[in-house]
Amino acid sequence: MVKVLIVAAAFYFIYDRLSHTRLDWKRVQHLLENPMATYLLVGVVILAVLNRFFEILKWRNLVMSIRDISLFEATRQVMASLTAGIFTPNGLGEYAGKALFYEKSWAKKIVFLNLICNGAQMMLTLIFGVFGLLYFNTKQAIIDSQVILFLFIGCCVGFVALLFMKRFSIKGYSLEKLLHKINTLPKNIHLKNMGLAFFRYVFFSHQQYLLLVCFGVKLPYLMVLSTIAISYLLASSLPSFQFFDFAVKGSVAVFFFGQLGVNEWIVIFVTTAIWFLNVVVPVGIGSYFVLRFKPLP
């Protein structure tokens, strides 16, 4: 019964988001009549598949450090946990969802590995987002240079403070212990995790780039990618539910692409399409695995 409720809730939230999204379908149809649009859309779908596939490879790479796992089993765990996490804040349900596939004694290990998995992606989002913001600001100057300097100094001070406080513990947990635990994983696993995360970022960001090109957006390549990077960074920094993810990313993207003169409806459509390919479709697949899930004894 719980499994059915999870699937039903996931699809209700998806339906609710799509039913409240107003798009100019006639203009969409007109733009898609361009023969080049077909090739671009095929490229977007391929990148969406690669994006999720590399996420599965990331998870398998990390789990293989403690247990042998097949590609199919990794797929089952990633897709089912995505479905479980769609209506939890910032996808926290994914952590619990993956842990359910293992013995209770392994729960902390699985949560830790999932933290490493998501942490690599967040680190790249932060790095590309900061550089994207700096590049965007050189062209549009939406942030005063003094503010940027203040933020840079603040980050440096915060980093130094963390180094001095790494031994400070709360209920037995400290930054030093976390770093030590991270270092217990072999370096080749960390390198592979970062490499797969990098390609995921490239696949995901270029989905949006190709869709924007498909709808006639003519802006310099680096400017588009920097704007996409900013949108991902700010949207990832805001607390939100997975089913609101496209609304959060969409609102941020509308603001920044608006500075470049891109029509609002195009940005909204592109954001919704990306959300559909990367969340709705995988959730549909994950629902099958959720319904067939059998808890370990």
C-alpha atoms as an extended CHARMM CRD file, in Angstrom:
* protein
*
       297  EXT
         1         1  MET       CA              0.0000000000        0.0000000000        0.0000000000  PROA      1               0.0000000000
         2         2  VAL       CA              2.8460000000        2.4010000000        0.8620000000  PROA      2               0.0000000000
         3         3  LYS       CA              4.4860000000        1.7270000000       -2.5070000000  PROA      3               0.0000000000
         4         4  VAL       CA              1.2730000000        2.5640000000       -4.3590000000  PROA      4               0.0000000000
         5         5  LEU       CA              0.8890000000        5.7920000000       -2.3570000000  PROA      5               0.0000000000
         6         6  ILE       CA              4.4570000000        6.8430000000       -3.2330000000  PROA      6               0.0000000000
         7         7  VAL       CA              3.8690000000        6.2880000000       -6.9470000000  PROA      7               0.0000000000
         8         8  ALA       CA              0.4370000000        7.9520000000       -6.8570000000  PROA      8               0.0000000000
         9         9  ALA       CA              1.8140000000       10.9830000000       -4.9950000000  PROA      9               0.0000000000
        10        10  ALA       CA              4.7200000000       11.2940000000       -7.4310000000  PROA      10              0.0000000000
        11        11  PHE       CA              2.4490000000       11.3260000000      -10.4740000000  PROA      11              0.0000000000
        12        12  TYR       CA             -0.0390000000       13.6790000000       -8.8390000000  PROA      12              0.0000000000
        13        13  PHE       CA              2.6690000000       16.2470000000       -8.2110000000  PROA      13              0.0000000000
        14        14  ILE       CA              3.9190000000       15.8860000000      -11.7950000000  PROA      14              0.0000000000
        15        15  TYR       CA              0.4020000000       16.3210000000      -13.1880000000  PROA      15              0.0000000000
        16        16  ASP       CA             -0.2030000000       19.3240000000      -10.9510000000  PROA      16              0.0000000000
        17        17  ARG       CA              2.9680000000       21.0800000000      -12.1470000000  PROA      17              0.0000000000
        18        18  LEU       CA              2.2680000000       20.4240000000      -15.8300000000  PROA      18              0.0000000000
        19        19  SER       CA             -1.3890000000       21.4620000000      -15.6300000000  PROA      19              0.0000000000
        20        20  HSD       CA             -0.4310000000       24.8490000000      -14.1530000000  PROA      20              0.0000000000
        21        21  THR       CA              2.2410000000       25.6050000000      -16.7610000000  PROA      21              0.0000000000
        22        22  ARG       CA              0.9780000000       27.9400000000      -19.4830000000  PROA      22              0.0000000000
        23        23  LEU       CA              2.9070000000       27.7900000000      -22.7370000000  PROA      23              0.0000000000
        24        24  ASP       CA              2.3900000000       29.2120000000      -26.2150000000  PROA      24              0.0000000000
        25        25  TRP       CA              1.9920000000       25.8830000000      -28.0060000000  PROA      25              0.0000000000
        26        26  LYS       CA              1.3200000000       27.4940000000      -31.4090000000  PROA      26              0.0000000000
        27        27  ARG       CA              4.6670000000       29.2640000000      -31.3260000000  PROA      27              0.0000000000
        28        28  VAL       CA              6.3330000000       26.0390000000      -30.1780000000  PROA      28              0.0000000000
        29        29  GLN       CA              4.8100000000       24.1630000000      -33.1130000000  PROA      29              0.0000000000
        30        30  HSD       CA              5.9030000000       26.8740000000      -35.5320000000  PROA      30              0.0000000000
        31        31  LEU       CA              9.5080000000       26.8050000000      -34.3340000000  PROA      31              0.0000000000
        32        32  LEU       CA              9.6580000000       23.0130000000      -34.4490000000  PROA      32              0.0000000000
        33        33  GLU       CA              8.7790000000       23.0480000000      -38.1510000000  PROA      33              0.0000000000
        34        34  ASN       CA             12.4160000000       23.9290000000      -38.8180000000  PROA      34              0.0000000000
        35        35  PRO       CA             14.1490000000       20.7350000000      -40.1120000000  PROA      35              0.0000000000
        36        36  MET       CA             17.2130000000       21.4280000000      -37.9340000000  PROA      36              0.0000000000
        37        37  ALA       CA             14.9480000000       21.3160000000      -34.8490000000  PROA      37              0.0000000000
        38        38  THR       CA             14.4820000000       17.5600000000      -35.2590000000  PROA      38              0.0000000000
        39        39  TYR       CA             18.2230000000       16.8970000000      -35.0580000000  PROA      39              0.0000000000
        40        40  LEU       CA             18.5910000000       19.2160000000      -32.0810000000  PROA      40              0.0000000000
        41        41  LEU       CA             15.7270000000       17.5130000000      -30.2410000000  PROA      41              0.0000000000
        42        42  VAL       CA             17.2330000000       14.0800000000      -30.9040000000  PROA      42              0.0000000000
        43        43  GLY       CA             20.4820000000       15.4100000000      -29.4330000000  PROA      43              0.0000000000
        44        44  VAL       CA             18.6200000000       16.6510000000      -26.3520000000  PROA      44              0.0000000000
        45        45  VAL       CA             17.0090000000       13.2380000000      -25.7890000000  PROA      45              0.0000000000
        46        46  ILE       CA             20.3630000000       11.4710000000      -26.1930000000  PROA      46              0.0000000000
        47        47  LEU       CA             21.9430000000       13.8270000000      -23.6490000000  PROA      47              0.0000000000
        48        48  ALA       CA             19.0380000000       13.1840000000      -21.2450000000  PROA      48              0.0000000000
        49        49  VAL       CA             19.6550000000        9.4300000000      -21.4830000000  PROA      49              0.0000000000
        50        50  LEU       CA             23.4040000000        9.9080000000      -20.9910000000  PROA      50              0.0000000000
        51        51  ASN       CA             22.7800000000       12.1990000000      -18.0260000000  PROA      51              0.0000000000
        52        52  ARG       CA             20.7950000000        9.5530000000      -16.1550000000  PROA      52              0.0000000000
        53        53  PHE       CA             23.0520000000        6.7110000000      -17.3210000000  PROA      53              0.0000000000
        54        54  PHE       CA             26.1390000000        8.4450000000      -15.9590000000  PROA      54              0.0000000000
        55        55  GLU       CA             24.3170000000        9.0010000000      -12.6630000000  PROA      55              0.0000000000
        56        56  ILE       CA             23.7830000000        5.2420000000      -12.5190000000  PROA      56              0.0000000000
        57        57  LEU       CA             27.4800000000        4.6750000000      -13.2960000000  PROA      57              0.0000000000
        58        58  LYS       CA             28.4130000000        7.1030000000      -10.5130000000  PROA      58              0.0000000000
        59        59  TRP       CA             26.3250000000        5.2090000000       -7.9830000000  PROA      59              0.0000000000
        60        60  ARG       CA             27.6290000000        1.8140000000       -9.1050000000  PROA      60              0.0000000000
        61        61  ASN       CA             31.2200000000        3.0700000000       -8.9050000000  PROA      61              0.0000000000
        62        62  LEU       CA             30.7410000000        4.1460000000       -5.2750000000  PROA      62              0.0000000000
        63        63  VAL       CA             28.8200000000        1.0700000000       -4.1160000000  PROA      63              0.0000000000
        64        64  MET       CA             31.4300000000       -1.2050000000       -5.6960000000  PROA      64              0.0000000000
        65        65  SER       CA             33.8010000000        0.0180000000       -2.9750000000  PROA      65              0.0000000000
        66        66  ILE       CA             31.8380000000       -2.0410000000       -0.4210000000  PROA      66              0.0000000000
        67        67  ARG       CA             29.8290000000       -4.5550000000       -2.4620000000  PROA      67              0.0000000000
        68        68  ASP       CA             29.7070000000       -5.9820000000       -5.9730000000  PROA      68              0.0000000000
        69        69  ILE       CA             26.6490000000       -4.6080000000       -7.7930000000  PROA      69              0.0000000000
        70        70  SER       CA             25.3530000000       -5.1000000000      -11.3310000000  PROA      70              0.0000000000
        71        71  LEU       CA             24.4620000000       -2.2760000000      -13.7040000000  PROA      71              0.0000000000
        72        72  PHE       CA             20.8010000000       -3.3400000000      -13.5870000000  PROA      72              0.0000000000
        73        73  GLU       CA             20.7560000000       -3.2750000000       -9.7700000000  PROA      73              0.0000000000
        74        74  ALA       CA             22.3460000000        0.1830000000       -9.7660000000  PROA      74              0.0000000000
        75        75  THR       CA             19.6920000000        1.3190000000      -12.2390000000  PROA      75              0.0000000000
        76        76  ARG       CA             16.9270000000       -0.0750000000      -10.0520000000  PROA      76              0.0000000000
        77        77  GLN       CA             18.2350000000        1.7020000000       -6.9560000000  PROA      77              0.0000000000
        78        78  VAL       CA             18.7990000000        5.0780000000       -8.6660000000  PROA      78              0.0000000000
        79        79  MET       CA             15.4130000000        5.1390000000      -10.4030000000  PROA      79              0.0000000000
        80        80  ALA       CA             13.4180000000        3.9400000000       -7.3900000000  PROA      80              0.0000000000
        81        81  SER       CA             15.1350000000        6.3770000000       -5.0220000000  PROA      81              0.0000000000
        82        82  LEU       CA             14.5010000000        9.2410000000       -7.4530000000  PROA      82              0.0000000000
        83        83  THR       CA             10.7880000000        8.4280000000       -7.3350000000  PROA      83              0.0000000000
        84        84  ALA       CA             10.8520000000        8.2490000000       -3.5370000000  PROA      84              0.0000000000
        85        85  GLY       CA             12.6500000000       11.5820000000       -3.3330000000  PROA      85              0.0000000000
        86        86  ILE       CA             10.4990000000       13.6040000000       -5.7230000000  PROA      86              0.0000000000
        87        87  PHE       CA              8.2640000000       15.0240000000       -2.9980000000  PROA      87              0.0000000000
        88        88  THR       CA             10.8830000000       15.4560000000       -0.2760000000  PROA      88              0.0000000000
        89        89  PRO       CA             12.9100000000       18.6380000000        0.3600000000  PROA      89              0.0000000000
        90        90  ASN       CA             15.9990000000       18.7740000000       -1.8930000000  PROA      90              0.0000000000
        91        91  GLY       CA             15.5490000000       15.1030000000       -2.7750000000  PROA      91              0.0000000000
        92        92  LEU       CA             16.3860000000       13.8840000000        0.7250000000  PROA      92              0.0000000000
        93        93  GLY       CA             14.1280000000       10.8830000000        0.1380000000  PROA      93              0.0000000000
        94        94  GLU       CA             16.7660000000        9.5290000000       -2.2510000000  PROA      94              0.0000000000
        95        95  TYR       CA             19.0590000000        8.8380000000        0.7020000000  PROA      95              0.0000000000
        96        96  ALA       CA             16.4490000000        6.7700000000        2.5120000000  PROA      96              0.0000000000
        97        97  GLY       CA             15.3100000000        5.1690000000       -0.7540000000  PROA      97              0.0000000000
        98        98  LYS       CA             18.7580000000        3.7760000000       -1.5660000000  PROA      98              0.0000000000
        99        99  ALA       CA             19.3470000000        2.6700000000        2.0170000000  PROA      99              0.0000000000
       100       100  LEU       CA             16.2180000000        0.4780000000        1.8580000000  PROA      100             0.0000000000
       101       101  PHE       CA             17.9310000000       -1.7690000000       -0.7020000000  PROA      101             0.0000000000
       102       102  TYR       CA             20.5200000000       -2.8070000000        1.8890000000  PROA      102             0.0000000000
       103       103  GLU       CA             20.6420000000       -4.3150000000        5.3390000000  PROA      103             0.0000000000
       104       104  LYS       CA             19.9100000000       -1.9050000000        8.1840000000  PROA      104             0.0000000000
       105       105  SER       CA             23.4920000000       -2.2600000000        9.4130000000  PROA      105             0.0000000000
       106       106  TRP       CA             24.6510000000       -0.7670000000        6.1030000000  PROA      106             0.0000000000
       107       107  ALA       CA             22.3510000000        2.2800000000        6.2640000000  PROA      107             0.0000000000
       108       108  LYS       CA             25.0330000000        4.7470000000        7.4030000000  PROA      108             0.0000000000
       109       109  LYS       CA             27.4640000000        3.5290000000        4.7210000000  PROA      109             0.0000000000
       110       110  ILE       CA             24.8770000000        3.9370000000        1.9600000000  PROA      110             0.0000000000
       111       111  VAL       CA             23.8680000000        7.4170000000        3.1470000000  PROA      111             0.0000000000
       112       112  PHE       CA             27.5640000000        8.3630000000        3.2360000000  PROA      112             0.0000000000
       113       113  LEU       CA             28.1420000000        7.0850000000       -0.3050000000  PROA      113             0.0000000000
       114       114  ASN       CA             25.0930000000        8.9660000000       -1.5350000000  PROA      114             0.0000000000
       115       115  LEU       CA             26.4860000000       12.0900000000        0.1260000000  PROA      115             0.0000000000
       116       116  ILE       CA             29.7440000000       11.6120000000       -1.7970000000  PROA      116             0.0000000000
       117       117  CYS       CA             27.7810000000       11.0090000000       -4.9930000000  PROA      117             0.0000000000
       118       118  ASN       CA             25.7270000000       14.1940000000       -4.6640000000  PROA      118             0.0000000000
       119       119  GLY       CA             28.6080000000       16.1650000000       -3.1650000000  PROA      119             0.0000000000
       120       120  ALA       CA             30.7260000000       15.7830000000       -6.3030000000  PROA      120             0.0000000000
       121       121  GLN       CA             27.8670000000       17.1060000000       -8.4270000000  PROA      121             0.0000000000
       122       122  MET       CA             27.2660000000       20.0220000000       -6.0800000000  PROA      122             0.0000000000
       123       123  MET       CA             30.9650000000       20.8980000000       -6.0690000000  PROA      123             0.0000000000
       124       124  LEU       CA             31.0070000000       21.1480000000       -9.8650000000  PROA      124             0.0000000000
       125       125  THR       CA             27.7770000000       23.1510000000       -9.8130000000  PROA      125             0.0000000000
       126       126  LEU       CA             29.4240000000       25.5800000000       -7.3970000000  PROA      126             0.0000000000
       127       127  ILE       CA             32.6610000000       25.8860000000       -9.4030000000  PROA      127             0.0000000000
       128       128  PHE       CA             30.9910000000       26.3670000000      -12.7940000000  PROA      128             0.0000000000
       129       129  GLY       CA             28.3350000000       28.6050000000      -11.2550000000  PROA      129             0.0000000000
       130       130  VAL       CA             30.8770000000       30.9810000000       -9.7010000000  PROA      130             0.0000000000
       131       131  PHE       CA             32.9160000000       31.2390000000      -12.9080000000  PROA      131             0.0000000000
       132       132  GLY       CA             29.6950000000       31.6280000000      -14.8830000000  PROA      132             0.0000000000
       133       133  LEU       CA             28.5850000000       34.4670000000      -12.6260000000  PROA      133             0.0000000000
       134       134  LEU       CA             31.9390000000       36.2380000000      -12.9700000000  PROA      134             0.0000000000
       135       135  TYR       CA             31.8740000000       35.8880000000      -16.7620000000  PROA      135             0.0000000000
       136       136  PHE       CA             28.2440000000       37.0100000000      -16.9770000000  PROA      136             0.0000000000
       137       137  ASN       CA             29.0170000000       40.0030000000      -14.7770000000  PROA      137             0.0000000000
       138       138  THR       CA             31.8170000000       41.1660000000      -17.0790000000  PROA      138             0.0000000000
       139       139  LYS       CA             29.2300000000       41.4860000000      -19.8650000000  PROA      139             0.0000000000
       140       140  GLN       CA             26.1410000000       42.6360000000      -17.9630000000  PROA      140             0.0000000000
       141       141  ALA       CA             27.5310000000       44.0950000000      -14.7090000000  PROA      141             0.0000000000
       142       142  ILE       CA             24.5410000000       43.1500000000      -12.5390000000  PROA      142             0.0000000000
       143       143  ILE       CA             26.7160000000       42.8710000000       -9.4180000000  PROA      143             0.0000000000
       144       144  ASP       CA             28.9840000000       45.6850000000       -8.2130000000  PROA      144             0.0000000000
       145       145  SER       CA             32.7000000000       44.8370000000       -8.1600000000  PROA      145             0.0000000000
       146       146  GLN       CA             32.9060000000       45.7760000000       -4.4710000000  PROA      146             0.0000000000
       147       147  VAL       CA             30.2010000000       43.2090000000       -3.6640000000  PROA      147             0.0000000000
       148       148  ILE       CA             32.1450000000       40.5250000000       -5.5350000000  PROA      148             0.0000000000
       149       149  LEU       CA             35.3070000000       41.4310000000       -3.6190000000  PROA      149             0.0000000000
       150       150  PHE       CA             33.3990000000       41.2980000000       -0.3240000000  PROA      150             0.0000000000
       151       151  LEU       CA             31.9730000000       37.8600000000       -1.1690000000  PROA      151             0.0000000000
       152       152  PHE       CA             35.4110000000       36.5800000000       -2.1880000000  PROA      152             0.0000000000
       153       153  ILE       CA             36.9670000000       37.7530000000        1.0880000000  PROA      153             0.0000000000
       154       154  GLY       CA             34.0320000000       36.2320000000        2.9970000000  PROA      154             0.0000000000
       155       155  CYS       CA             34.5610000000       32.8550000000        1.2970000000  PROA      155             0.0000000000
       156       156  CYS       CA             38.2870000000       32.9260000000        2.0790000000  PROA      156             0.0000000000
       157       157  VAL       CA             37.6190000000       33.7760000000        5.7330000000  PROA      157             0.0000000000
       158       158  GLY       CA             34.9880000000       31.0250000000        5.9250000000  PROA      158             0.0000000000
       159       159  PHE       CA             37.3890000000       28.4730000000        4.4250000000  PROA      159             0.0000000000
       160       160  VAL       CA             40.1510000000       29.3770000000        6.8810000000  PROA      160             0.0000000000
       161       161  ALA       CA             37.6490000000       29.2170000000        9.7720000000  PROA      161             0.0000000000
       162       162  LEU       CA             36.6350000000       25.7000000000        8.7150000000  PROA      162             0.0000000000
       163       163  LEU       CA             40.2560000000       24.5810000000        8.7700000000  PROA      163             0.0000000000
       164       164  PHE       CA             40.6810000000       25.8470000000       12.3190000000  PROA      164             0.0000000000
       165       165  MET       CA             37.3500000000       24.3610000000       13.4380000000  PROA      165             0.0000000000
       166       166  LYS       CA             37.6960000000       20.9800000000       11.7280000000  PROA      166             0.0000000000
       167       167  ARG       CA             38.2380000000       19.2440000000       15.0720000000  PROA      167             0.0000000000
       168       168  PHE       CA             35.1990000000       20.8830000000       16.6360000000  PROA      168             0.0000000000
       169       169  SER       CA             32.5940000000       18.1400000000       17.0830000000  PROA      169             0.0000000000
       170       170  ILE       CA             28.8460000000       18.0090000000       17.6300000000  PROA      170             0.0000000000
       171       171  LYS       CA             27.5590000000       14.7500000000       19.1420000000  PROA      171             0.0000000000
       172       172  GLY       CA             30.7180000000       12.9750000000       18.0280000000  PROA      172             0.0000000000
       173       173  TYR       CA             30.6370000000       14.3000000000       14.4510000000  PROA      173             0.0000000000
       174       174  SER       CA             33.3120000000       16.6770000000       13.1620000000  PROA      174             0.0000000000
       175       175  LEU       CA             34.7040000000       17.9370000000        9.8580000000  PROA      175             0.0000000000
       176       176  GLU       CA             37.9760000000       16.1470000000       10.5780000000  PROA      176             0.0000000000
       177       177  LYS       CA             36.2040000000       12.7910000000       10.9680000000  PROA      177             0.0000000000
       178       178  LEU       CA             34.2220000000       13.3980000000        7.7850000000  PROA      178             0.0000000000
       179       179  LEU       CA             37.3800000000       14.1860000000        5.8070000000  PROA      179             0.0000000000
       180       180  HSD       CA             39.0630000000       11.0930000000        7.2410000000  PROA      180             0.0000000000
       181       181  LYS       CA             36.1080000000        8.9390000000        6.2270000000  PROA      181             0.0000000000
       182       182  ILE       CA             36.1270000000       10.4270000000        2.7300000000  PROA      182             0.0000000000
       183       183  ASN       CA             39.8340000000        9.5920000000        2.4390000000  PROA      183             0.0000000000
       184       184  THR       CA             39.1620000000        5.9590000000        3.3010000000  PROA      184             0.0000000000
       185       185  LEU       CA             37.7000000000        5.5080000000       -0.1630000000  PROA      185             0.0000000000
       186       186  PRO       CA             40.3330000000        4.6760000000       -2.8200000000  PROA      186             0.0000000000
       187       187  LYS       CA             41.5420000000        7.6410000000       -4.8960000000  PROA      187             0.0000000000
       188       188  ASN       CA             40.5540000000        5.9570000000       -8.1660000000  PROA      188             0.0000000000
       189       189  ILE       CA             36.9290000000        5.8340000000       -6.9850000000  PROA      189             0.0000000000
       190       190  HSD       CA             36.9890000000        9.5520000000       -6.1390000000  PROA      190             0.0000000000
       191       191  LEU       CA             38.5800000000       10.3930000000       -9.4950000000  PROA      191             0.0000000000
       192       192  LYS       CA             36.0460000000        8.3140000000      -11.3820000000  PROA      192             0.0000000000
       193       193  ASN       CA             33.2120000000        9.8510000000       -9.3640000000  PROA      193             0.0000000000
       194       194  MET       CA             34.3960000000       13.3790000000      -10.2300000000  PROA      194             0.0000000000
       195       195  GLY       CA             34.9050000000       12.4490000000      -13.8920000000  PROA      195             0.0000000000
       196       196  LEU       CA             31.4060000000       11.0140000000      -14.2210000000  PROA      196             0.0000000000
       197       197  ALA       CA             29.9750000000       14.0200000000      -12.3720000000  PROA      197             0.0000000000
       198       198  PHE       CA             31.7740000000       16.3520000000      -14.8110000000  PROA      198             0.0000000000
       199       199  PHE       CA             30.2850000000       14.5950000000      -17.8450000000  PROA      199             0.0000000000
       200       200  ARG       CA             26.8570000000       14.6570000000      -16.1980000000  PROA      200             0.0000000000
       201       201  TYR       CA             27.1500000000       18.3920000000      -15.7960000000  PROA      201             0.0000000000
       202       202  VAL       CA             28.1660000000       18.7690000000      -19.4460000000  PROA      202             0.0000000000
       203       203  PHE       CA             25.2610000000       16.6030000000      -20.6240000000  PROA      203             0.0000000000
       204       204  PHE       CA             22.7100000000       18.3830000000      -18.4590000000  PROA      204             0.0000000000
       205       205  SER       CA             23.7980000000       21.9270000000      -19.3070000000  PROA      205             0.0000000000
       206       206  HSD       CA             24.0150000000       21.2110000000      -23.0300000000  PROA      206             0.0000000000
       207       207  GLN       CA             20.4720000000       19.8640000000      -23.0690000000  PROA      207             0.0000000000
       208       208  GLN       CA             19.3160000000       23.3530000000      -22.1950000000  PROA      208             0.0000000000
       209       209  TYR       CA             21.7730000000       24.9120000000      -24.6450000000  PROA      209             0.0000000000
       210       210  LEU       CA             20.5190000000       22.8030000000      -27.5760000000  PROA      210             0.0000000000
       211       211  LEU       CA             16.8770000000       23.5520000000      -26.7300000000  PROA      211             0.0000000000
       212       212  LEU       CA             17.5660000000       27.2780000000      -26.6300000000  PROA      212             0.0000000000
       213       213  VAL       CA             19.2530000000       27.0430000000      -30.0450000000  PROA      213             0.0000000000
       214       214  CYS       CA             16.2840000000       24.9980000000      -31.2590000000  PROA      214             0.0000000000
       215       215  PHE       CA             13.9640000000       27.8870000000      -30.3410000000  PROA      215             0.0000000000
       216       216  GLY       CA             16.0070000000       30.4850000000      -32.1380000000  PROA      216             0.0000000000
       217       217  VAL       CA             18.0700000000       31.9300000000      -29.2870000000  PROA      217             0.0000000000
       218       218  LYS       CA             21.1860000000       33.4350000000      -30.8770000000  PROA      218             0.0000000000
       219       219  LEU       CA             23.6780000000       34.2840000000      -28.1720000000  PROA      219             0.0000000000
       220       220  PRO       CA             27.4170000000       33.5530000000      -27.7710000000  PROA      220             0.0000000000
       221       221  TYR       CA             28.1060000000       29.9960000000      -26.6190000000  PROA      221             0.0000000000
       222       222  LEU       CA             29.9920000000       31.0010000000      -23.4610000000  PROA      222             0.0000000000
       223       223  MET       CA             27.3380000000       33.5260000000      -22.4960000000  PROA      223             0.0000000000
       224       224  VAL       CA             24.5700000000       30.9150000000      -22.7290000000  PROA      224             0.0000000000
       225       225  LEU       CA             26.5470000000       28.3310000000      -20.7610000000  PROA      225             0.0000000000
       226       226  SER       CA             27.4920000000       30.8700000000      -18.0890000000  PROA      226             0.0000000000
       227       227  THR       CA             23.8300000000       31.8440000000      -17.6830000000  PROA      227             0.0000000000
       228       228  ILE       CA             22.8340000000       28.1820000000      -17.4120000000  PROA      228             0.0000000000
       229       229  ALA       CA             25.5800000000       27.6580000000      -14.8080000000  PROA      229             0.0000000000
       230       230  ILE       CA             24.2940000000       30.5950000000      -12.7490000000  PROA      230             0.0000000000
       231       231  SER       CA             20.7320000000       29.2500000000      -12.8940000000  PROA      231             0.0000000000
       232       232  TYR       CA             21.8340000000       25.8170000000      -11.6650000000  PROA      232             0.0000000000
       233       233  LEU       CA             23.9640000000       27.2820000000       -8.8830000000  PROA      233             0.0000000000
       234       234  LEU       CA             21.2850000000       29.5990000000       -7.4880000000  PROA      234             0.0000000000
       235       235  ALA       CA             18.4790000000       27.0560000000       -7.9070000000  PROA      235             0.0000000000
       236       236  SER       CA             20.5560000000       24.3730000000       -6.1510000000  PROA      236             0.0000000000
       237       237  SER       CA             21.2490000000       26.7680000000       -3.2860000000  PROA      237             0.0000000000
       238       238  LEU       CA             17.5530000000       27.3100000000       -2.6230000000  PROA      238             0.0000000000
       239       239  PRO       CA             15.5830000000       24.7550000000       -0.5630000000  PROA      239             0.0000000000
       240       240  SER       CA             12.9400000000       23.1620000000       -2.7740000000  PROA      240             0.0000000000
       241       241  PHE       CA             11.0830000000       19.9620000000       -3.5610000000  PROA      241             0.0000000000
       242       242  GLN       CA             11.9610000000       17.9550000000       -6.6660000000  PROA      242             0.0000000000
       243       243  PHE       CA              8.5310000000       18.5430000000       -8.1690000000  PROA      243             0.0000000000
       244       244  PHE       CA              9.0460000000       22.3220000000       -7.7670000000  PROA      244             0.0000000000
       245       245  ASP       CA             12.5600000000       22.0670000000       -9.1850000000  PROA      245             0.0000000000
       246       246  PHE       CA             11.6600000000       23.2810000000      -12.6730000000  PROA      246             0.0000000000
       247       247  ALA       CA              9.7330000000       26.2240000000      -11.2170000000  PROA      247             0.0000000000
       248       248  VAL       CA             12.7250000000       27.3070000000       -9.1160000000  PROA      248             0.0000000000
       249       249  LYS       CA             15.2150000000       26.8580000000      -11.9640000000  PROA      249             0.0000000000
       250       250  GLY       CA             12.7390000000       28.4630000000      -14.3680000000  PROA      250             0.0000000000
       251       251  SER       CA             12.2610000000       31.6040000000      -12.2950000000  PROA      251             0.0000000000
       252       252  VAL       CA             16.0260000000       32.0690000000      -11.8780000000  PROA      252             0.0000000000
       253       253  ALA       CA             16.6460000000       31.3760000000      -15.5740000000  PROA      253             0.0000000000
       254       254  VAL       CA             13.9000000000       33.8270000000      -16.6280000000  PROA      254             0.0000000000
       255       255  PHE       CA             15.6230000000       36.6190000000      -14.6900000000  PROA      255             0.0000000000
       256       256  PHE       CA             19.1260000000       36.0630000000      -16.0760000000  PROA      256             0.0000000000
       257       257  PHE       CA             18.1360000000       35.1970000000      -19.6340000000  PROA      257             0.0000000000
       258       258  GLY       CA             15.8010000000       38.1840000000      -19.4890000000  PROA      258             0.0000000000
       259       259  GLN       CA             18.8950000000       40.3630000000      -19.0410000000  PROA      259             0.0000000000
       260       260  LEU       CA             20.0620000000       39.0050000000      -22.3990000000  PROA      260             0.0000000000
       261       261  GLY       CA             16.7490000000       39.7040000000      -24.1200000000  PROA      261             0.0000000000
       262       262  VAL       CA             15.5090000000       36.0960000000      -24.3290000000  PROA      262             0.0000000000
       263       263  ASN       CA             11.7190000000       35.7710000000      -24.4190000000  PROA      263             0.0000000000
       264       264  GLU       CA             10.2600000000       34.5580000000      -21.1080000000  PROA      264             0.0000000000
       265       265  TRP       CA              8.0240000000       31.8790000000      -22.6270000000  PROA      265             0.0000000000
       266       266  ILE       CA             11.0170000000       30.2780000000      -24.3700000000  PROA      266             0.0000000000
       267       267  VAL       CA             12.9220000000       30.0140000000      -21.0840000000  PROA      267             0.0000000000
       268       268  ILE       CA              9.8700000000       28.5700000000      -19.3060000000  PROA      268             0.0000000000
       269       269  PHE       CA              9.2720000000       26.0090000000      -22.0540000000  PROA      269             0.0000000000
       270       270  VAL       CA             12.9220000000       24.9450000000      -22.1520000000  PROA      270             0.0000000000
       271       271  THR       CA             13.0730000000       24.5920000000      -18.3500000000  PROA      271             0.0000000000
       272       272  THR       CA              9.8500000000       22.5580000000      -18.3270000000  PROA      272             0.0000000000
       273       273  ALA       CA             11.0830000000       20.3070000000      -21.1360000000  PROA      273             0.0000000000
       274       274  ILE       CA             14.3720000000       19.6790000000      -19.3040000000  PROA      274             0.0000000000
       275       275  TRP       CA             12.4560000000       18.8400000000      -16.1280000000  PROA      275             0.0000000000
       276       276  PHE       CA             10.1790000000       16.4700000000      -18.0460000000  PROA      276             0.0000000000
       277       277  LEU       CA             13.0940000000       14.5740000000      -19.6210000000  PROA      277             0.0000000000
       278       278  ASN       CA             15.2710000000       14.4130000000      -16.5020000000  PROA      278             0.0000000000
       279       279  VAL       CA             12.6590000000       13.9670000000      -13.7780000000  PROA      279             0.0000000000
       280       280  VAL       CA              9.2510000000       12.9250000000      -15.1160000000  PROA      280             0.0000000000
       281       281  VAL       CA             10.4770000000       10.1680000000      -17.4500000000  PROA      281             0.0000000000
       282       282  PRO       CA             12.9080000000        8.6580000000      -14.8840000000  PROA      282             0.0000000000
       283       283  VAL       CA             10.1880000000        8.8230000000      -12.2130000000  PROA      283             0.0000000000
       284       284  GLY       CA              7.9100000000        6.8850000000      -14.5560000000  PROA      284             0.0000000000
       285       285  ILE       CA             10.5750000000        4.1920000000      -14.8660000000  PROA      285             0.0000000000
       286       286  GLY       CA             11.3630000000        4.3460000000      -11.1640000000  PROA      286             0.0000000000
       287       287  SER       CA              7.6920000000        3.8310000000      -10.2980000000  PROA      287             0.0000000000
       288       288  TYR       CA              7.8970000000        0.3620000000      -11.8100000000  PROA      288             0.0000000000
       289       289  PHE       CA             10.8180000000       -0.5100000000       -9.5160000000  PROA      289             0.0000000000
       290       290  VAL       CA              9.0540000000        0.9980000000       -6.4900000000  PROA      290             0.0000000000
       291       291  LEU       CA              5.9680000000       -1.1500000000       -7.0820000000  PROA      291             0.0000000000
       292       292  ARG       CA              8.1210000000       -4.2820000000       -7.4160000000  PROA      292             0.0000000000
       293       293  PHE       CA             10.2920000000       -3.4170000000       -4.4180000000  PROA      293             0.0000000000
       294       294  LYS       CA             10.4800000000       -6.0040000000       -1.6450000000  PROA      294             0.0000000000
       295       295  PRO       CA             12.0680000000       -4.9140000000        1.6710000000  PROA      295             0.0000000000
       296       296  LEU       CA             14.9510000000       -6.9930000000        2.9400000000  PROA      296             0.0000000000
       297       297  PRO       CA             13.9920000000       -9.3120000000        5.8160000000  PROA      297             0.0000000000
